[in-house]
């Protein structure tokens, strides 16, 4: 569900919804093709299925970390995994970096954990969106997907992102780094996060609201 504010619709949830739609299409594909049991038949059928799977990911701007066949197998078996309900709680945190100079932009980081379900298959989605809080423009949008049996790794990724972005905030306020470095350092942090499947969207990171002549 997308929360509705009487005066404003938070587009953070709209962007997450689009990411959830993409991974839902992947889960729907796995459900349909899994019924044909191609993954357990001759190598020629496996090759065909893997090719279709790879093409679909490419069309959806999704990227696989690691071996495509292993990822497909994990997702195919995903509905058979029983996970304690204690671990399936969704999470959402935000970190704000308020600039110390008028000419510099403020930054807001939204980090969340969601469970995406489709046809009995479920994945964990960890999201981190960084935006210029003054202009409202997103600079980085990352979504990482984990199978339910790897929820522990998803939680670790969430905690790692939170910790490292908080460290960036501290380094900025302690004058160890300047505003232009925030984007570059954030990108390094998020590039290092590993998952089965991910969506990466980056834009120009350096914004000067009042450039000096």
Secondary structure, 3 states (H helix, E strand, C coil): CCCCCCCCCCHHHHHHHHHHHHHHHHHHHHHHHHCCCHHHCCHHHHHHHHHHHHHHHHHCCCEECCCHHHHHHHHHCHHHCCCCHHHCCCEEEEEEECCCCCCECCEEEEEEEEEEEECCEEEEEEEEEEEECCCCEEEEEEEEEEEHHHHHHHHHHHHHHHHHHHHHHHHHHCCCCCHHHHHHHHHHHHHCCCCCEEEEEECCCCCECCCCC
